[in-house]
Amino acid sequence: MRRRTEAALVVFASLIAAGGTAVATLAAGDGVTIDTAAAGAAHLAAFGGILLAVRLWTGASVPLVLGPVALIAALGSIEVFRIDRDLGRLQRWWLLAGAALATALLYLMRRRGVEPLRRFRYLFLMGALVLLLLPLLPSSWPLGGASVGGSRLWVRLHLGDRFLSFQPGEAAKVLLVGFLASYLADRWQALTVMPRSVGPIRLPEPRQLLPVAIAFGVSFAVLVYQRDLGASLLLFVVFVVMLFVATGRATYLVSGGLFSLVGALGAVAAFDHVAVRVAAWLRPFEDFTGNGYQVSQGLFALADAGILGTGIGSGSPTLIPAAATDYVFVAITEEMGLAGGLALLAAYGLVLAAGFGIALRAADRFRSLLAAGLTVTIAVQTLLILAGVLRLLPLTGITLPFASYGGSSLLANLVIVALLARISHEARA
C-alpha cells in the first residue's frame, strides 16, 4: 500500500510539472506547446525509473523520500522554465541524467549494499580533494577552471565553440561525508574520551582527531582559496555536526560555533565580495541600483506574493538576478504564493524527517553516520540558501537542493536519495 502511495505521489508530481509548464506557456501567449508533454514525460521517466529501481533492489526501504523530492523538483522545474526556457529544457536532461546515475548506483549496491564504501574511505578522501582542486586548473586548458561571481568553483570542458560547466564541489561533498562516516564509525570511542583541555574546553587525543582534522583543513583551505565561502561553511557545519552525532559531545558544537563566528568575521575583512554581500544584507536599499539590487528585488517579490501568489507567468522573477539558481525559492513564492512556498518547505521537512529517521534506525554505526551526514548536508544547504534569500543571513550563493537550476547539484542530491534508500533497506530487510 505504501509503495502505491509513493507511486501516486510521483505521478502527481509529474502532472504538476506538466500543468505548471502549460500555464507558463499560456501566460506567455504561446499556447500549449511540446514543452508541456516533455516536462511531464521527463519527470515521470526520471522518478518513475528511480521508483522502479527502488522496488527491484531496495524494496524494504522507507517510502517517504521519493515523493517529496519529486514534488520539490516539479515546482523548481516549473519556475526555472518560466524564468528561462533554455535552462528549463536543459534542467530536464540533468534530471534524467541524475535519475540514471541514482538507478545505476542502486543496481551496483544490490548485493553488497553500502558496506564497500566503508573500506574505501581514503580513496573517497583523495577523490574529493582532486575534485576540489579541479577549479584551480588554468582557464586556457580544454578542462579548466572558471570564476563566477568572484568565486572560482566551476570547471569548464570546452567542446569546440561550446563548453560544459559543472561544479565538482557538489560531488566532493558526498565523498567527504562518506569518508567522515567511515572514519568516525571506527574512532568514535576515542574521540568521545577527552583527556586534554585548553582552558575550559576539553579535547580528545590529537592523534585521534588529526586525520579527520587534516582532511577537513585541506578541503576547507582549498574552498577558501577558491573564495567559495558558501561551500566552505556547508562543509564546516557538516563536519562539526557529524562529530557531535558520532560522539554526543557538545564540546564540538561549542567549538564549531566559535570557529564559525571568527571565520565569518575574518572572511568579511579578507574578501571584498564577502564584505559587499554583508553590506547588501544589512542595508540593501542604500545601494539599490548596485550591490543591494538583488536583495531588494527579492524582498519586493516576496511582498508581492500574497497567499496564492501572482500566478505562474504573471510575476516578475526575471527582475531578480540569478533567479533560477540563488533565488528560485523567492520566484516560486512570488508566483505560487505563501501556499506554494509553505508546500515547498513542508516537502523539505518530510525529506529531512525521513532522512534522520533512516539514520536512527540504521543497521550499524557506519550506516547511521552516513545517513545522518547526507541528511545534514541537504538540511544545511537548504537552510543556508533560505536564510540568505529571506534576509536572515548574508547570501551564500548555494543552490536550493532539487529545485534550483544546476546539473551538478541535481546529480549529487539524487545520489544522496539513492544512498538513503539503500541504507533504509538494509536496516529493514
C-alpha positions in Angstrom: 0.0 0.0 0.0 2.8 2.4 0.9 4.5 1.7 -2.4 1.3 2.5 -4.3 1.1 5.8 -2.4 4.7 6.6 -3.3 3.9 5.8 -7.0 0.8 8.0 -6.9 2.9 10.9 -5.5 5.4 10.5 -8.3 2.6 10.6 -10.9 1.0 13.6 -9.1 4.3 15.5 -9.2 4.7 14.7 -12.9 1.3 16.1 -13.6 2.2 19.3 -11.6 5.3 19.7 -13.7 3.4 19.3 -16.9 0.5 21.5 -15.8 2.8 24.3 -14.5 4.7 24.3 -17.7 1.5 24.6 -19.7 0.4 27.5 -17.6 3.7 29.2 -18.1 3.5 28.9 -21.9 -0.1 30.0 -21.9 0.7 33.1 -19.8 3.4 34.0 -22.4 0.8 33.8 -25.2 2.3 30.8 -26.9 -0.4 28.3 -26.2 0.2 24.7 -25.1 3.5 23.6 -26.6 5.5 20.4 -26.8 7.3 21.6 -23.6 4.2 20.5 -21.6 4.4 16.9 -22.7 8.2 17.0 -22.4 8.1 18.3 -18.8 5.7 15.6 -17.7 7.4 12.8 -19.5 10.9 13.7 -18.3 9.6 14.0 -14.7 7.8 10.7 -14.9 10.6 8.9 -16.6 13.2 10.2 -14.1 11.3 9.5 -10.8 9.5 6.5 -12.2 12.8 5.0 -13.1 14.2 5.6 -9.6 11.0 4.2 -8.1 11.3 1.0 -10.3 14.9 0.6 -9.1 13.9 1.1 -5.5 11.2 -1.6 -5.9 13.6 -4.1 -7.5 16.7 -3.7 -5.3 15.6 -1.8 -2.1 12.1 -3.0 -1.7 12.2 -2.8 2.1 13.3 0.9 2.2 11.1 3.6 3.7 8.8 5.0 1.0 8.9 8.6 2.4 11.7 10.3 0.5 11.0 10.0 -3.3 7.5 11.6 -3.3 8.5 14.9 -1.6 11.7 15.1 -3.7 9.6 14.6 -6.8 7.3 17.5 -5.7 10.3 19.8 -5.0 11.8 19.1 -8.4 8.5 19.7 -10.1 8.0 23.1 -8.5 11.6 24.0 -9.2 11.4 22.9 -12.9 8.3 24.9 -13.5 9.8 28.1 -12.2 13.2 27.6 -13.9 11.4 27.1 -17.2 9.2 30.1 -16.6 12.3 32.3 -16.0 14.5 30.9 -18.8 13.1 28.3 -21.2 16.5 27.1 -22.4 17.6 26.5 -18.8 14.3 24.7 -18.1 14.8 22.4 -21.0 18.4 21.7 -20.0 17.2 21.0 -16.5 15.1 18.1 -17.8 18.2 16.5 -19.3 20.1 16.9 -16.0 17.1 15.3 -14.2 17.2 12.3 -16.4 21.0 12.0 -16.1 20.7 12.2 -12.3 18.0 9.6 -12.3 20.1 7.3 -14.4 23.0 7.8 -12.1 20.9 7.0 -9.0 19.4 3.9 -10.7 22.9 2.7 -11.6 24.1 3.2 -8.1 21.2 1.2 -6.7 21.9 -1.6 -9.1 25.6 -1.7 -8.1 24.7 -1.9 -4.4 22.0 -4.5 -4.9 24.1 -7.3 -3.4 26.7 -5.9 -1.0 25.0 -2.7 -0.1 26.9 0.3 1.2 29.4 -1.8 3.1 32.2 -1.5 0.4 32.0 2.3 0.9 33.4 1.8 4.4 36.6 0.2 3.2 37.5 2.8 0.6 37.3 5.9 2.8 40.8 7.2 2.0 40.1 6.7 -1.7 37.0 8.8 -1.3 39.0 11.4 0.5 41.6 11.6 -2.3 38.8 11.7 -4.9 37.1 14.6 -3.0 40.4 16.6 -2.8 41.1 16.1 -6.5 37.6 17.3 -7.4 38.0 20.3 -5.1 41.3 21.2 -6.9 39.9 20.9 -10.4 38.7 24.6 -10.5 42.3 25.7 -10.0 43.3 24.4 -13.4 44.2 27.1 -15.9 41.2 28.6 -17.8 43.0 28.2 -21.1 43.2 24.4 -20.8 40.5 22.2 -22.5 39.4 21.3 -19.0 39.9 24.4 -16.9 38.6 26.4 -14.0 36.3 29.4 -14.3 35.4 32.2 -12.0 31.7 33.2 -11.4 30.6 36.0 -9.0 34.1 36.3 -7.5 34.4 32.6 -6.7 36.4 30.0 -8.6 34.3 27.0 -8.2 33.4 26.0 -11.8 35.1 23.7 -14.2 34.5 24.1 -17.9 35.0 21.3 -20.5 35.5 23.1 -23.9 33.7 21.3 -26.8 34.7 23.4 -29.8 32.7 26.6 -29.7 30.7 25.4 -26.8 31.5 24.3 -23.3 30.0 22.2 -20.5 30.2 23.7 -17.0 30.0 21.8 -13.7 30.8 22.2 -10.0 33.0 19.4 -8.8 32.4 20.5 -5.2 28.9 19.0 -5.3 30.3 15.5 -5.8 33.1 16.2 -3.4 30.7 16.9 -0.5 29.2 13.4 -0.9 32.6 11.7 -1.0 33.7 13.7 2.1 30.6 12.6 4.0 31.4 9.0 3.1 34.9 9.4 4.4 33.8 11.1 7.7 31.2 8.4 8.3 33.7 5.6 7.8 36.4 7.2 9.9 34.1 8.3 12.8 32.4 4.9 12.9 35.8 3.3 13.7 37.1 6.1 16.0 34.1 7.5 17.8 35.0 6.0 21.2 38.5 7.5 21.1 37.0 10.9 20.1 34.5 10.7 22.9 37.2 10.4 25.6 38.6 13.9 26.2 41.7 13.7 28.5 43.2 17.0 27.4 42.0 20.6 28.0 42.7 24.1 26.7 41.2 26.4 29.4 37.5 25.3 29.8 37.5 23.3 26.5 38.1 19.6 26.7 39.9 17.9 23.8 40.5 14.3 22.6 43.9 12.9 22.0 45.4 14.8 19.0 46.4 11.6 17.2 42.7 10.5 17.0 41.4 13.8 15.7 44.4 14.5 13.4 43.5 12.6 10.3 40.0 13.9 10.1 41.2 17.4 11.0 43.8 17.4 8.2 41.2 16.1 5.7 38.8 18.9 6.7 41.5 21.5 6.9 42.9 20.8 3.4 39.3 20.8 1.9 38.4 23.9 3.8 41.6 25.7 2.7 41.0 24.9 -1.0 37.5 26.2 -0.9 38.5 29.4 0.9 41.3 29.9 -1.7 38.7 29.5 -4.4 36.5 32.0 -2.5 33.7 29.6 -2.4 32.7 30.5 1.1 29.2 29.1 0.9 30.6 25.6 0.3 33.2 26.2 3.0 30.6 27.0 5.5 28.5 24.0 4.4 31.4 21.6 4.8 32.4 23.0 8.2 28.9 22.7 9.6 28.5 19.1 8.3 32.0 18.3 9.8 31.0 19.6 13.2 27.6 18.1 13.3 28.9 14.7 12.3 31.5 14.9 15.1 28.7 15.7 17.5 26.4 12.9 16.2 29.3 10.3 16.5 30.4 11.3 20.0 27.5 13.1 21.7 30.0 15.7 22.9 28.6 19.3 23.0 32.2 20.5 23.0 32.4 20.0 19.3 29.3 22.2 18.8 30.5 24.9 21.0 34.0 25.0 19.5 32.5 24.8 16.0 30.2 27.8 16.7 33.1 29.9 18.0 35.2 29.0 14.9 32.3 29.9 12.6 32.0 33.3 14.2 35.7 34.0 14.0 35.8 32.7 10.4 32.8 34.8 9.4 34.4 38.0 10.8 37.7 37.1 9.1 36.0 36.5 5.7 34.4 39.9 5.8 37.7 41.5 6.5 39.7 39.5 4.0 37.4 39.2 0.9 35.8 42.2 -0.8 33.0 40.2 -2.3 32.0 38.9 1.1 32.0 42.4 2.5 29.8 43.5 -0.3 27.3 40.7 0.4 27.2 41.6 4.1 26.6 45.3 3.3 23.8 44.3 0.8 22.3 42.1 3.5 22.4 44.8 6.2 21.5 47.8 4.1 20.1 46.7 0.7 18.2 50.0 -0.1 21.2 52.2 0.4 22.7 51.0 -2.8 19.5 49.9 -4.6 20.8 50.2 -8.1 24.1 48.5 -7.3 25.1 45.8 -4.7 21.7 45.9 -3.0 19.7 45.4 -6.2 19.4 41.6 -5.9 18.3 41.6 -2.3 15.9 44.4 -2.8 14.2 42.8 -5.8 13.9 39.6 -3.8 12.1 41.5 -1.0 9.8 43.2 -3.5 8.9 39.8 -4.9 8.1 38.3 -1.5 6.0 41.4 -0.7 4.0 40.9 -3.9 3.3 37.2 -3.3 0.3 37.1 -1.1 -1.4 33.9 -0.1 -1.9 32.4 -3.6 0.7 34.5 -5.5 0.6 36.4 -8.7 0.1 33.3 -10.8 2.7 31.4 -12.9 3.8 33.8 -15.6 2.2 36.9 -14.0 5.0 37.8 -11.6 8.4 39.5 -12.3 11.0 37.0 -11.1 13.2 37.9 -14.1 13.9 41.2 -12.4 15.9 39.3 -9.7 19.5 38.4 -10.7 20.2 34.7 -10.6 16.5 34.0 -10.0 16.8 30.4 -11.4 19.6 29.5 -9.1 20.1 31.6 -5.9 16.5 33.0 -5.7 14.4 30.2 -7.1 12.5 29.9 -3.7 11.6 33.6 -3.9 10.5 33.2 -7.5 8.3 30.2 -6.6 6.8 32.1 -3.7 6.1 35.2 -5.8 4.1 33.3 -8.4 2.7 30.5 -6.3 2.2 32.5 -3.1 2.7 31.7 0.5 0.8 28.5 -0.1 3.4 27.3 -2.7 6.3 28.4 -0.5 5.0 26.6 2.5 4.3 23.5 0.5 7.9 23.5 -0.7 9.1 23.9 2.9 6.8 21.1 4.1 8.3 18.8 1.4 11.8 19.6 2.6 10.7 18.9 6.1 9.4 15.5 5.1 12.6 14.6 3.3 14.7 15.6 6.3 12.5 13.8 8.8 12.7 10.7 6.7 16.5 11.0 6.4 17.0 11.4 10.1 14.6 8.5 10.8 16.7 6.3 8.5 19.8 7.3 10.4 18.2 6.4 13.8 17.1 3.0 12.5 20.3 2.1 10.5 21.8 -1.3 10.9 25.1 -0.1 12.4 27.0 3.0 13.3 28.6 3.5 9.9 25.3 3.4 8.1 23.8 5.7 10.8 26.5 8.2 10.4 26.4 8.1 6.6 22.6 8.6 6.6 22.9 11.4 9.2 25.7 13.1 7.3 23.9 13.0 4.0 20.7 14.3 5.5 22.6 17.1 7.4 24.2 18.1 4.1 20.7 18.6 2.5 19.4 20.3 5.6 22.3 22.8 6.0 22.4 23.6 2.3 18.6 24.3 2.3 18.8 26.4 5.5 21.7 28.5 4.2 20.1 29.5 1.0 16.7 30.0 2.5 18.2 32.2 5.2 20.0 34.1 2.6 17.0 34.9 0.3 14.8 35.7 3.3 17.5 38.1 4.6 18.2 36.2 7.8 21.8 35.7 6.8 24.0 37.1 4.0 23.5 35.3 0.7 26.0 32.5 0.3 25.3 31.5 -3.3 24.5 27.9 -2.5 21.8 26.3 -4.7 18.5 25.1 -3.2 18.6 21.2 -3.4 16.4 19.6 -6.1 14.8 23.0 -7.0 17.5 25.4 -8.3 18.9 25.1 -11.8 22.2 23.2 -11.7 23.1 19.8 -13.1 26.0 19.2 -10.6 23.7 19.8 -7.6 20.9 17.7 -9.0 23.2 14.7 -9.8 24.8 14.8 -6.3 21.5 15.1 -4.5 19.8 12.3 -6.4 22.8 10.1 -5.4 22.1 11.0 -1.8 18.4 9.9 -2.3 19.7 6.5 -3.7 22.1 6.1 -0.7 19.4 6.8 1.8 17.1 4.3 0.1 19.8 1.6 0.3 20.6 2.3 4.0 16.9 2.1 4.9 16.5 -1.1 3.0 19.5 -2.7 4.8 18.0 -1.8 8.2 14.5 -3.1 7.4 15.3 -6.1 5.2 
